[in-house]
Amino acid sequence: MKILQFPPGHNLLTDLEEKCNELNELHDTLRRAYDLTHTLEEKLDKLEATYSAVLNRYCNAIGTENVPVRYFEYATEGLHVDSDSGDIIFTPWSEEDET
């Protein structure tokens, strides 16, 4: 009876250890990506809130109909689309509403 030996460094335990290390590295990278995404979303939320407040003040000052459409792209409050006509409707809150 002939006994075959596994080549050194290529056994199941070594393979498991390598895969475990690879998985740890990938999971860690993914966690860092999620953390970065969360941080970016928080910054974006704050900036969008500030942007909406400035847009609101601008609309109250010159009238919504006088504001170029591109400025409504990032509006997060008061913006609605009429499903029947497809019109974009921005309803700024009044200065009194802010208090």
Sequence and secondary structure as in RCSB ss.txt:
>XXXX:A:sequence
MKILQFPPGHNLLTDLEEKCNELNELHDTLRRAYDLTHTLEEKLDKLEATYSAVLNRYCNAIGTENVPVRYFEYA
TEGLHVDSDSGDIIFTPWSEEDET
>XXXX:A:secstr
       TT SHHHHHHHHHHHHHHHHHHHHHHHHHHHHHHHHHHHHHHHHHHHHHHHHHHH GGGS GGGGTT 
 SSEEE TTT  EEE    GGGG 
